[in-house]
Amino acid sequence: MEIKSKDTSKAKDSLKSGSPVIAGIKITNPAKVIFENPLITKEDVVRYYAEIAERMLPYVERRILSIVRCPKGISQSCFYKKHPGPSSREVVTIQVAGSDSQFEDYFYLESLTGLISEAQMGTLEFHIWGSRVDELEKPDMMVFDLDPDEGMELNQVRQGVRDLKSILNELGLNSYLKTSGGKGYHVVVPFQPAVSWSVFYDFAKRVAQVMEQKWPDRYTSNVRKAKRVGKIFIDWIRNGRGATSIAPYSLRARNGATVSMPIAWDELDVIAPDGVNIAEALRRKRGKDPWQDFFLNQQQLR
């Protein structure tokens, strides 16, 4: 008698139905077109997350998520989701107190299965809190988003990145660079979880204000659109409790299937903010990790 494992039977059933099984998750409608240019299917998206997970999960696991789902592809309506529901499978629910002391349900991932389950449900973008659930009130990942005014030359944006790095260097802080998948770059600073959200938030604000004071014709720390004309907004606001930023290696729900990709500092002048797509991200994954020492940092705010 031939004994068939449950997984083998499931895999054979999936082949018959045309639905692949990836990381134990059955992928429905695998041929659904998610991106039209280049042509990328739902199965392509899921397989991207399966392959990139080794690099991505250390930045995503055990962090509260907000996600963008595009179950019918980016040409149709996408929606933002930050609370779990019946369609949230293989995730962990956590109750978090809001500013009014009322508790709300949020969710996070712990495994490859959770990541693939979300991709199966049409999730394209993963946005993360700046703290892990183990130390929810002590953030450990500071993100500065350089958001340029419309029509700004790319060389100006790159200069902004260099100027921000110079400020962080003066403070003795190691920082890391990634593309946003959009029109700007993100500079990320890892910390040991040690201070409250208010201290963390105020520090990020002061860094942005120093840039504004040092180069008032180039940068603003003011969120108002009217203050951004001809300038780069140094977005520090995403470092507050409950705010999120796009996760490293996450796809963006935008034409071109761009990725928010970690890059080396010496690649700043050769990779545009939207210069890494899904195919390039997978190619780069097979090379050296530019953030390989990210979690070795012991820097700490006091």
C-alpha positions as YAML, in Angstrom:
chain: A
units: angstrom
residues:
- id: 1
  name: MET
  ca: [0.00, 0.00, 0.00]
- id: 2
  name: GLU
  ca: [1.29, 3.46, -0.90]
- id: 3
  name: ILE
  ca: [1.04, 5.95, 1.93]
- id: 4
  name: LYS
  ca: [0.61, 9.54, 0.78]
- id: 5
  name: SER
  ca: [1.46, 12.45, 2.98]
- id: 6
  name: LYS
  ca: [-1.10, 15.19, 3.43]
- id: 7
  name: ASP
  ca: [1.21, 17.70, 1.78]
- id: 8
  name: THR
  ca: [1.81, 15.45, -1.24]
- id: 9
  name: SER
  ca: [-1.91, 14.91, -1.70]
- id: 10
  name: LYS
  ca: [-2.52, 18.63, -1.41]
- id: 11
  name: ALA
  ca: [0.17, 19.38, -3.96]
- id: 12
  name: LYS
  ca: [-1.29, 16.84, -6.43]
- id: 13
  name: ASP
  ca: [-4.79, 18.24, -5.92]
- id: 14
  name: SER
  ca: [-3.44, 21.72, -6.61]
- id: 15
  name: LEU
  ca: [-1.86, 20.60, -9.87]
- id: 16
  name: LYS
  ca: [-5.15, 19.12, -11.00]
- id: 17
  name: SER
  ca: [-7.06, 22.28, -10.13]
- id: 18
  name: GLY
  ca: [-4.45, 24.63, -11.55]
- id: 19
  name: SER
  ca: [-3.94, 26.20, -8.11]
- id: 20
  name: PRO
  ca: [-0.34, 25.97, -6.88]
- id: 21
  name: VAL
  ca: [0.47, 25.47, -3.20]
- id: 22
  name: ILE
  ca: [3.20, 27.79, -1.91]
- id: 23
  name: ALA
  ca: [4.45, 27.53, 1.69]
- id: 24
  name: GLY
  ca: [1.41, 25.38, 2.45]
- id: 25
  name: ILE
  ca: [-1.05, 27.98, 1.12]
- id: 26
  name: LYS
  ca: [-3.27, 27.19, -1.85]
- id: 27
  name: ILE
  ca: [-3.09, 30.05, -4.36]
- id: 28
  name: THR
  ca: [-6.44, 30.77, -5.98]
- id: 29
  name: ASN
  ca: [-6.76, 32.53, -9.35]
- id: 30
  name: PRO
  ca: [-2.98, 32.36, -9.93]
- id: 31
  name: ALA
  ca: [-3.25, 33.75, -13.47]
- id: 32
  name: LYS
  ca: [-5.07, 36.91, -12.39]
- id: 33
  name: VAL
  ca: [-3.25, 39.94, -13.77]
- id: 34
  name: ILE
  ca: [-2.08, 42.21, -10.92]
- id: 35
  name: PHE
  ca: [0.29, 44.50, -12.83]
- id: 36
  name: GLU
  ca: [-0.23, 45.14, -16.53]
- id: 37
  name: ASN
  ca: [3.11, 46.76, -17.38]
- id: 38
  name: PRO
  ca: [5.11, 44.63, -16.96]
- id: 39
  name: LEU
  ca: [2.61, 41.77, -16.98]
- id: 40
  name: ILE
  ca: [2.69, 40.21, -13.51]
- id: 41
  name: THR
  ca: [0.18, 37.69, -12.22]
- id: 42
  name: LYS
  ca: [-1.00, 36.89, -8.73]
- id: 43
  name: GLU
  ca: [1.18, 33.77, -8.73]
- id: 44
  name: ASP
  ca: [4.19, 35.92, -9.68]
- id: 45
  name: VAL
  ca: [3.48, 38.18, -6.69]
- id: 46
  name: VAL
  ca: [3.15, 35.27, -4.28]
- id: 47
  name: ARG
  ca: [6.31, 33.63, -5.58]
- id: 48
  name: TYR
  ca: [8.13, 36.95, -5.21]
- id: 49
  name: TYR
  ca: [7.23, 37.11, -1.52]
- id: 50
  name: ALA
  ca: [8.14, 33.44, -1.06]
- id: 51
  name: GLU
  ca: [11.59, 34.01, -2.56]
- id: 52
  name: ILE
  ca: [12.30, 37.35, -0.88]
- id: 53
  name: ALA
  ca: [10.99, 36.24, 2.53]
- id: 54
  name: GLU
  ca: [14.42, 35.28, 3.87]
- id: 55
  name: ARG
  ca: [15.54, 38.90, 3.50]
- id: 56
  name: MET
  ca: [12.20, 40.55, 4.24]
- id: 57
  name: LEU
  ca: [10.84, 38.72, 7.29]
- id: 58
  name: PRO
  ca: [13.49, 39.96, 9.77]
- id: 59
  name: TYR
  ca: [12.13, 43.50, 9.19]
- id: 60
  name: VAL
  ca: [8.45, 42.53, 9.19]
- id: 61
  name: GLU
  ca: [7.90, 39.73, 11.67]
- id: 62
  name: ARG
  ca: [6.37, 40.64, 15.02]
- id: 63
  name: ARG
  ca: [5.65, 44.20, 13.91]
- id: 64
  name: ILE
  ca: [2.09, 45.46, 13.73]
- id: 65
  name: LEU
  ca: [1.07, 45.79, 10.10]
- id: 66
  name: SER
  ca: [-1.05, 47.97, 7.91]
- id: 67
  name: ILE
  ca: [-1.50, 46.52, 4.45]
- id: 68
  name: VAL
  ca: [-2.69, 47.52, 1.00]
- id: 69
  name: ARG
  ca: [-4.72, 44.89, -0.81]
- id: 70
  name: CYS
  ca: [-5.44, 44.90, -4.53]
- id: 71
  name: PRO
  ca: [-7.37, 41.66, -5.07]
- id: 72
  name: LYS
  ca: [-8.40, 42.64, -8.61]
- id: 73
  name: GLY
  ca: [-5.05, 44.17, -9.59]
- id: 74
  name: ILE
  ca: [-3.76, 47.71, -9.33]
- id: 75
  name: SER
  ca: [-5.92, 48.92, -12.25]
- id: 76
  name: GLN
  ca: [-8.97, 48.49, -10.03]
- id: 77
  name: SER
  ca: [-9.70, 49.61, -6.50]
- id: 78
  name: CYS
  ca: [-7.18, 48.82, -3.78]
- id: 79
  name: PHE
  ca: [-7.88, 49.28, -0.09]
- id: 80
  name: TYR
  ca: [-5.94, 49.95, 3.08]
- id: 81
  name: LYS
  ca: [-6.40, 47.60, 6.01]
- id: 82
  name: LYS
  ca: [-5.02, 47.81, 9.54]
- id: 83
  name: HIS
  ca: [-7.45, 45.66, 11.51]
- id: 84
  name: PRO
  ca: [-7.82, 41.89, 11.18]
- id: 85
  name: GLY
  ca: [-10.98, 40.36, 9.77]
- id: 86
  name: PRO
  ca: [-12.36, 37.03, 8.59]
- id: 87
  name: SER
  ca: [-9.97, 37.10, 5.61]
- id: 88
  name: SER
  ca: [-6.90, 37.61, 7.82]
- id: 89
  name: ARG
  ca: [-5.49, 34.10, 8.12]
- id: 90
  name: GLU
  ca: [-2.18, 32.83, 9.48]
- id: 91
  name: VAL
  ca: [-1.68, 36.13, 11.31]
- id: 92
  name: VAL
  ca: [-1.62, 36.92, 15.02]
- id: 93
  name: THR
  ca: [-4.14, 39.33, 16.50]
- id: 94
  name: ILE
  ca: [-3.08, 41.72, 19.22]
- id: 95
  name: GLN
  ca: [-5.10, 44.23, 21.23]
- id: 96
  name: VAL
  ca: [-3.53, 47.66, 21.45]
- id: 97
  name: ALA
  ca: [-4.71, 50.65, 23.48]
- id: 98
  name: GLY
  ca: [-5.38, 53.80, 21.48]
- id: 99
  name: SER
  ca: [-4.98, 57.43, 22.56]
- id: 100
  name: ASP
  ca: [-8.47, 57.25, 24.12]
- id: 101
  name: SER
  ca: [-7.44, 54.15, 26.13]
- id: 102
  name: GLN
  ca: [-9.87, 52.02, 24.14]
- id: 103
  name: PHE
  ca: [-8.43, 48.75, 22.86]
- id: 104
  name: GLU
  ca: [-8.46, 47.85, 19.16]
- id: 105
  name: ASP
  ca: [-7.45, 44.69, 17.34]
- id: 106
  name: TYR
  ca: [-4.32, 44.84, 15.16]
- id: 107
  name: PHE
  ca: [-2.30, 42.03, 13.62]
- id: 108
  name: TYR
  ca: [1.22, 40.89, 12.85]
- id: 109
  name: LEU
  ca: [3.10, 38.06, 11.12]
- id: 110
  name: GLU
  ca: [5.38, 35.46, 12.62]
- id: 111
  name: SER
  ca: [6.26, 33.28, 9.65]
- id: 112
  name: LEU
  ca: [6.61, 32.70, 5.93]
- id: 113
  name: THR
  ca: [3.15, 31.14, 5.98]
- id: 114
  name: GLY
  ca: [1.65, 34.36, 7.28]
- id: 115
  name: LEU
  ca: [3.40, 36.41, 4.59]
- id: 116
  name: ILE
  ca: [2.22, 34.07, 1.82]
- id: 117
  name: SER
  ca: [-1.30, 33.93, 3.24]
- id: 118
  name: GLU
  ca: [-1.50, 37.72, 3.02]
- id: 119
  name: ALA
  ca: [-0.17, 37.69, -0.55]
- id: 120
  name: GLN
  ca: [-2.76, 35.04, -1.44]
- id: 121
  name: MET
  ca: [-5.46, 37.43, -0.19]
- id: 122
  name: GLY
  ca: [-4.24, 40.13, -2.55]
- id: 123
  name: THR
  ca: [-1.89, 42.05, -0.26]
- id: 124
  name: LEU
  ca: [0.75, 43.95, -2.21]
- id: 125
  name: GLU
  ca: [2.08, 46.48, 0.31]
- id: 126
  name: PHE
  ca: [3.25, 45.77, 3.85]
- id: 127
  name: HIS
  ca: [3.61, 48.78, 6.15]
- id: 128
  name: ILE
  ca: [5.17, 48.28, 9.58]
- id: 129
  name: TRP
  ca: [5.23, 49.89, 13.01]
- id: 130
  name: GLY
  ca: [8.56, 51.18, 14.28]
- id: 131
  name: SER
  ca: [8.48, 48.74, 17.21]
- id: 132
  name: ARG
  ca: [8.04, 45.01, 17.68]
- id: 133
  name: VAL
  ca: [5.18, 43.56, 19.69]
- id: 134
  name: ASP
  ca: [7.71, 42.29, 22.28]
- id: 135
  name: GLU
  ca: [8.58, 45.93, 23.13]
- id: 136
  name: LEU
  ca: [5.57, 47.70, 21.71]
- id: 137
  name: GLU
  ca: [6.12, 50.96, 23.58]
- id: 138
  name: LYS
  ca: [9.87, 51.12, 22.81]
- id: 139
  name: PRO
  ca: [10.48, 51.78, 19.10]
- id: 140
  name: ASP
  ca: [13.62, 50.51, 17.40]
- id: 141
  name: MET
  ca: [13.42, 51.56, 13.75]
- id: 142
  name: MET
  ca: [13.46, 55.25, 12.77]
- id: 143
  name: VAL
  ca: [12.54, 56.16, 9.20]
- id: 144
  name: PHE
  ca: [13.05, 59.44, 7.37]
- id: 145
  name: ASP
  ca: [11.16, 59.74, 4.08]
- id: 146
  name: LEU
  ca: [12.55, 62.36, 1.71]
- id: 147
  name: ASP
  ca: [9.45, 63.58, -0.12]
- id: 148
  name: PRO
  ca: [10.36, 66.01, -2.93]
- id: 149
  name: ASP
  ca: [8.10, 68.67, -4.39]
- id: 150
  name: GLU
  ca: [6.59, 67.85, -7.77]
- id: 151
  name: GLY
  ca: [9.01, 68.16, -10.67]
- id: 152
  name: MET
  ca: [12.15, 68.31, -8.53]
- id: 153
  name: GLU
  ca: [15.34, 67.11, -10.19]
- id: 154
  name: LEU
  ca: [16.58, 63.74, -8.99]
- id: 155
  name: ASN
  ca: [20.05, 65.12, -8.26]
- id: 156
  name: GLN
  ca: [18.45, 67.44, -5.68]
- id: 157
  name: VAL
  ca: [16.76, 64.51, -3.98]
- id: 158
  name: ARG
  ca: [20.04, 62.62, -3.88]
- id: 159
  name: GLN
  ca: [21.75, 65.64, -2.35]
- id: 160
  name: GLY
  ca: [19.03, 65.61, 0.30]
- id: 161
  name: VAL
  ca: [19.90, 62.04, 1.17]
- id: 162
  name: ARG
  ca: [23.58, 62.96, 1.49]
- id: 163
  name: ASP
  ca: [22.76, 65.96, 3.67]
- id: 164
  name: LEU
  ca: [20.59, 63.85, 5.97]
- id: 165
  name: LYS
  ca: [23.28, 61.21, 6.23]
- id: 166
  name: SER
  ca: [25.81, 63.90, 7.16]
- id: 167
  name: ILE
  ca: [23.60, 65.04, 10.05]
- id: 168
  name: LEU
  ca: [23.18, 61.48, 11.28]
- id: 169
  name: ASN
  ca: [26.93, 60.90, 10.96]
- id: 170
  name: GLU
  ca: [27.57, 63.97, 13.12]
- id: 171
  name: LEU
  ca: [25.30, 62.39, 15.73]
- id: 172
  name: GLY
  ca: [27.34, 59.19, 15.54]
- id: 173
  name: LEU
  ca: [24.45, 57.16, 14.09]
- id: 174
  name: ASN
  ca: [24.69, 54.44, 11.49]
- id: 175
  name: SER
  ca: [21.96, 54.71, 8.87]
- id: 176
  name: TYR
  ca: [20.76, 52.67, 5.93]
- id: 177
  name: LEU
  ca: [19.32, 53.56, 2.56]
- id: 178
  name: LYS
  ca: [16.42, 52.14, 0.58]
- id: 179
  name: THR
  ca: [14.32, 53.12, -2.37]
- id: 180
  name: SER
  ca: [10.71, 54.05, -1.66]
- id: 181
  name: GLY
  ca: [9.37, 52.55, -4.86]
- id: 182
  name: GLY
  ca: [7.99, 56.02, -5.54]
- id: 183
  name: LYS
  ca: [9.61, 59.44, -5.92]
- id: 184
  name: GLY
  ca: [11.87, 59.61, -2.85]
- id: 185
  name: TYR
  ca: [14.34, 57.68, -0.77]
- id: 186
  name: HIS
  ca: [14.06, 56.38, 2.79]
- id: 187
  name: VAL
  ca: [16.87, 56.63, 5.33]
- id: 188
  name: VAL
  ca: [16.48, 54.12, 8.16]
- id: 189
  name: VAL
  ca: [18.20, 54.20, 11.56]
- id: 190
  name: PRO
  ca: [18.14, 51.09, 13.79]
- id: 191
  name: PHE
  ca: [18.12, 51.49, 17.56]
- id: 192
  name: GLN
  ca: [17.99, 49.27, 20.58]
- id: 193
  name: PRO
  ca: [14.47, 49.48, 22.08]
- id: 194
  name: ALA
  ca: [15.09, 51.78, 25.03]
- id: 195
  name: VAL
  ca: [13.02, 54.98, 24.97]
- id: 196
  name: SER
  ca: [9.35, 55.88, 24.76]
- id: 197
  name: TRP
  ca: [7.53, 56.81, 21.59]
- id: 198
  name: SER
  ca: [7.45, 60.48, 22.59]
- id: 199
  name: VAL
  ca: [11.24, 60.64, 23.00]
- id: 200
  name: PHE
  ca: [11.74, 58.75, 19.72]
- id: 201
  name: TYR
  ca: [9.29, 61.00, 17.87]
- id: 202
  name: ASP
  ca: [10.80, 64.21, 19.23]
- id: 203
  name: PHE
  ca: [14.30, 63.13, 18.26]
- id: 204
  name: ALA
  ca: [13.23, 62.44, 14.66]
- id: 205
  name: LYS
  ca: [11.50, 65.82, 14.54]
- id: 206
  name: ARG
  ca: [14.63, 67.60, 15.77]
- id: 207
  name: VAL
  ca: [16.75, 65.95, 13.07]
- id: 208
  name: ALA
  ca: [14.34, 67.21, 10.40]
- id: 209
  name: GLN
  ca: [14.32, 70.69, 11.96]
- id: 210
  name: VAL
  ca: [18.13, 70.80, 11.98]
- id: 211
  name: MET
  ca: [18.10, 70.13, 8.24]
- id: 212
  name: GLU
  ca: [15.51, 72.84, 7.73]
- id: 213
  name: GLN
  ca: [17.52, 75.34, 9.78]
- id: 214
  name: LYS
  ca: [20.83, 74.48, 8.14]
- id: 215
  name: TRP
  ca: [19.50, 74.54, 4.56]
- id: 216
  name: PRO
  ca: [16.23, 76.53, 4.67]
- id: 217
  name: ASP
  ca: [16.10, 76.85, 0.89]
- id: 218
  name: ARG
  ca: [16.26, 73.06, 0.38]
- id: 219
  name: TYR
  ca: [14.26, 71.38, 3.13]
- id: 220
  name: THR
  ca: [11.17, 71.69, 5.28]
- id: 221
  name: SER
  ca: [9.99, 69.78, 8.32]
- id: 222
  name: ASN
  ca: [6.47, 71.19, 7.86]
- id: 223
  name: VAL
  ca: [3.90, 68.72, 6.59]
- id: 224
  name: ARG
  ca: [1.79, 71.40, 4.89]
- id: 225
  name: LYS
  ca: [1.91, 71.27, 1.09]
- id: 226
  name: ALA
  ca: [2.21, 75.07, 0.88]
- id: 227
  name: LYS
  ca: [5.55, 74.87, 2.73]
- id: 228
  name: ARG
  ca: [7.02, 72.32, 0.31]
- id: 229
  name: VAL
  ca: [7.23, 74.42, -2.86]
- id: 230
  name: GLY
  ca: [10.66, 73.82, -4.39]
- id: 231
  name: LYS
  ca: [11.77, 71.88, -1.32]
- id: 232
  name: ILE
  ca: [12.05, 68.37, 0.07]
- id: 233
  name: PHE
  ca: [9.81, 67.51, 3.00]
- id: 234
  name: ILE
  ca: [11.85, 65.51, 5.53]
- id: 235
  name: ASP
  ca: [9.02, 63.32, 6.73]
- id: 236
  name: TRP
  ca: [9.69, 62.46, 10.35]
- id: 237
  name: ILE
  ca: [6.01, 62.01, 11.28]
- id: 238
  name: ARG
  ca: [5.97, 58.29, 10.51]
- id: 239
  name: ASN
  ca: [8.04, 57.79, 13.70]
- id: 240
  name: GLY
  ca: [5.05, 58.32, 15.96]
- id: 241
  name: ARG
  ca: [3.15, 55.60, 17.78]
- id: 242
  name: GLY
  ca: [0.67, 54.01, 15.41]
- id: 243
  name: ALA
  ca: [2.29, 55.42, 12.28]
- id: 244
  name: THR
  ca: [3.77, 53.04, 9.74]
- id: 245
  name: SER
  ca: [6.32, 53.00, 6.92]
- id: 246
  name: ILE
  ca: [6.65, 50.76, 3.90]
- id: 247
  name: ALA
  ca: [8.62, 47.64, 4.80]
- id: 248
  name: PRO
  ca: [11.95, 46.82, 3.19]
- id: 249
  name: TYR
  ca: [11.40, 44.54, 0.17]
- id: 250
  name: SER
  ca: [7.68, 45.31, -0.02]
- id: 251
  name: LEU
  ca: [6.10, 45.74, -3.43]
- id: 252
  name: ARG
  ca: [4.29, 48.97, -4.16]
- id: 253
  name: ALA
  ca: [0.81, 49.04, -5.67]
- id: 254
  name: ARG
  ca: [2.04, 51.20, -8.54]
- id: 255
  name: ASN
  ca: [2.71, 50.86, -12.23]
- id: 256
  name: GLY
  ca: [5.96, 49.07, -12.87]
- id: 257
  name: ALA
  ca: [5.72, 46.72, -9.86]
- id: 258
  name: THR
  ca: [8.35, 48.72, -7.98]
- id: 259
  name: VAL
  ca: [9.89, 47.63, -4.69]
- id: 260
  name: SER
  ca: [11.05, 49.50, -1.59]
- id: 261
  name: MET
  ca: [14.54, 48.04, -1.84]
- id: 262
  name: PRO
  ca: [17.51, 48.24, 0.52]
- id: 263
  name: ILE
  ca: [20.54, 49.52, -1.40]
- id: 264
  name: ALA
  ca: [24.13, 50.37, -0.53]
- id: 265
  name: TRP
  ca: [25.14, 53.98, 0.05]
- id: 266
  name: ASP
  ca: [27.45, 53.90, -2.97]
- id: 267
  name: GLU
  ca: [24.45, 53.01, -5.15]
- id: 268
  name: LEU
  ca: [22.61, 56.24, -4.42]
- id: 269
  name: ASP
  ca: [23.70, 57.91, -7.66]
- id: 270
  name: VAL
  ca: [22.88, 54.93, -9.87]
- id: 271
  name: ILE
  ca: [19.53, 53.67, -8.53]
- id: 272
  name: ALA
  ca: [16.45, 55.88, -8.75]
- id: 273
  name: PRO
  ca: [13.77, 55.87, -6.03]
- id: 274
  name: ASP
  ca: [11.56, 53.82, -8.36]
- id: 275
  name: GLY
  ca: [14.48, 52.05, -10.00]
- id: 276
  name: VAL
  ca: [14.00, 48.57, -8.56]
- id: 277
  name: ASN
  ca: [11.13, 46.41, -9.78]
- id: 278
  name: ILE
  ca: [10.12, 42.87, -8.89]
- id: 279
  name: ALA
  ca: [12.54, 41.23, -11.35]
- id: 280
  name: GLU
  ca: [15.48, 43.41, -10.29]
- id: 281
  name: ALA
  ca: [14.70, 42.81, -6.61]
- id: 282
  name: LEU
  ca: [14.92, 39.06, -7.11]
- id: 283
  name: ARG
  ca: [18.16, 39.44, -9.05]
- id: 284
  name: ARG
  ca: [19.65, 41.57, -6.29]
- id: 285
  name: LYS
  ca: [18.53, 39.11, -3.63]
- id: 286
  name: ARG
  ca: [20.98, 36.61, -5.04]
- id: 287
  name: GLY
  ca: [23.85, 39.03, -4.38]
- id: 288
  name: LYS
  ca: [25.34, 40.63, -1.27]
- id: 289
  name: ASP
  ca: [22.92, 42.04, 1.29]
- id: 290
  name: PRO
  ca: [23.63, 45.80, 1.61]
- id: 291
  name: TRP
  ca: [21.96, 45.81, 5.05]
- id: 292
  name: GLN
  ca: [23.68, 42.67, 6.34]
- id: 293
  name: ASP
  ca: [24.81, 44.31, 9.60]
- id: 294
  name: PHE
  ca: [21.53, 46.16, 10.26]
- id: 295
  name: PHE
  ca: [20.59, 44.13, 13.33]
- id: 296
  name: LEU
  ca: [24.10, 44.17, 14.77]
- id: 297
  name: ASN
  ca: [23.84, 47.84, 15.69]
- id: 298
  name: GLN
  ca: [23.82, 48.63, 19.40]
- id: 299
  name: GLN
  ca: [23.05, 52.35, 19.09]
- id: 300
  name: GLN
  ca: [20.57, 53.69, 21.57]
- id: 301
  name: LEU
  ca: [18.68, 56.88, 22.41]
- id: 302
  name: ARG
  ca: [18.60, 58.03, 26.01]
...
